[in-house]
Amino acid sequence: MSSSIKAVLKPHLRDIGNLTVRRVLPALAARLIGPFIFFDHMGPATLAPGVGLDVRPHPHIGLATVTYLFEGAMMHRDSIGSEQKIVPGDVNWMTAGRGIVHSERTPDEDRASAQKMHGIQTWVALPLDAEDTEPSFEHHAAATLPEIERNGVTLRVIAGTAFGQTAPATTFSGTLYVAAHFTPGGAFALEPEHEERGVYLVDGDLEIDGTPLEAGTMAVLALDETVTLASSGGATVMLLGGEKLDGERAKLAWTNQEMGKVPGETEWIPLPERKAH
């Protein structure tokens, strides 16, 4: 393995409501990468006619959630009154702050036919001084996101700063979040602009300084090194990271249903029990 790769993270499977996802973060080798505390790869999958994605109302505190789709559509609803459909290339950024409740479901108008679903959902921890900020929701259409072309690679900045560009979503610490689409033979140098960096291969083939990365896994990059990412046959890759964060704290207000309700929703997801180690 190249010396520029500190660790390779492999996913474990979980269910988020009629859809199995691969969760890569957190991992033993990397609890966070920059502010990113959870990283879920949804699909690719095809939902049968009449069967939609149904992530019931659930809470978030002290962090932000980010949704980015390659295929399909989702309807976001939350306890501050937001209702927003997201389609491929768009960004939904929800800052939970002191507390918010939301649900994510296949839009009603899309349920009658078979629906493809493929995307990435991440949770971003907030700095301690921002954990109690007012909850908010932002939607940014694909056309508003900065794009950079480098030697056969299209780099779309989803959040934070990269390659001299800044995405429109509100961030609270140094953040790197980019979708990179490689054409066959595409390659570029990723400089150490951010303190911590991860590279996740969604599909296709990728080498990091000559070391192949298996699809569905994430490479944690060494600090302060410029690395070359190259694909012979084409690939979709997520770049993530940013400023090292000391972590986010958890609260249990959800257990007592003290965090508000999503209009039109009656179900809710209990908090998972902590396991002893």
Secondary structure, 3 states (H helix, E strand, C coil): CCCCEEEEECCEEEECCCCEEEEEECECCECCECCEEEEEEEEEEEECCCCCCEEEEEEECCEEEEEEEEECCEEEEECCCCEEEECCCCEEEEECCCCEEEEEECCHHHCCCCEEEEEEEEEEECCHHHCCCCCEEEEECHHHCCEEEECCEEEEEEEEEECCEECCCCCCCCEEEEEEEECCCCEEEECCCCCEEEEEEEEECEEECCEEECCCCEEEECCCCCEEEECCCCEEEEEEEECCCCCCCCCCHHHHCCCCCCCCCCCCCCCCCCCCC
